[in-house]
């Protein structure tokens, strides 16, 4: 990781406990964290901040994570930002949908913190 730019991660999950847990592990690994409970807040953060990676739940109230990812990928400005789905959905259909929507990876809840850090690190290289 280059010293002149601390990598920033946007966490979108409607569960505050999950956001805090993910944020805790990422802050401990020297990442800057932005949080939102839903897609609309996520879009606002993407507009206002420099985000290097998105971690997004699939099941949210305003719109699901699949649709959010598709909308992010439609915008030239955000298209290249790595996108990881963090979800309890484990069916092959859901996994296929995640990649079809533009996701780069999937982390299944409950997640292993080392797995989270490893996948984030790989996508930020």
N, C-alpha and C positions, 0 to 999 in steps of 0.2 A: 504494500500500500504506500503510495507516495505521501510524503510528510506535508506537502503544501496544500493538500486537499483531503480532509477527513471525510470519508464516504458517508453519504446520508441515505437512510432507508425510510420509506413510507410504509407504515403498518396500517392496514385497513381491516378492522374486525369489529362487529357489533358487540362483542364480549370484552368488556373492560379488563377483566382478569387475564384473558389471553393477550391482549395488547400490552399490558404491563409485564407479563411473563416474557414475551418475546423481546420487548424493549429492554428488560433487565439483562437478558443474555447478550443482546447486541451492544448495549452501552458498555458492558464489561469487556467487550472486544473492540472498543474504541470507535464505534459507529455513532453518528448523529442520528437521532430518531425523530420522525414526525408521525403523529397518530391521528387517525380519523375513525369514527364509528360507522361511517358509510361512504358510499360512492361520491355523493355531492361534495362532502368535505374533502375527499381524496382528490377530486378534480381541482378544488380551490388550492390545495397544498401544491399540486403539480404546477399550477399557474404561478404561484408566489415564491416557491422555493426551488433550489437545485436538488433534485432527487436522483440518486444513482441506482436505486433498485426499489421495486414494489413487492411487498408481501401482502397478499390479499385473501381474505376468507371467500368462500363461494356463496354461503348463505347469509344474505344481508337484506335489510328491509327495503331500501329505496330501489335497488336493482341488484341482481346477483353478480357475483364476481366474474362470471363468464362474460356477461354483457359489458361490465366495467372494463375488462381487459380488451374486448373488441373495440370499444370506444377509444381507449388509450392508444391502441395500435392504429386507429384511423387518423390520428393526429401526428403529422410529420415530426413535430417537436418532441414527442414522447415515444415514438415508435421503437427507438433503439434501447430504451430503458429495460433492463432485465425484469421479468415478472414471474414471481413464484406464488402459486396458490397454496394456501395453508388451509386444509379442510379435513373434515371427518368423513367426507364422501370417498368411498374406496372402490366403487364399482368400475369396471373397465370402461363402461359408457361415460362415467364422469371424468375419468382420466383422459379418454379420447377427446371429450368436449373441452377440457382444460387446454390441451395442446392445440386443438383446432381454433380456439378463441385467441391464441397467440401467447399462451403461457410458455415459459422456458423450463419450468420444473414444478414439482408438486411435493409438498411436505404434508404427511398425514398426521392428524391429531389423534391421540396425544403424541406429541413429537419428542424426539430426543434432542437435547440442546446441542450436542456435538454435531449431529446431523444437520441441524439448522445452520450452525456457524460454518460448517464445511460447504454446504450448498450455496450459501450467501457468498462466501469467499471465492468459490470457483466462478460464480457468475460475475463477480466484480473484478476479476483479473483482466 
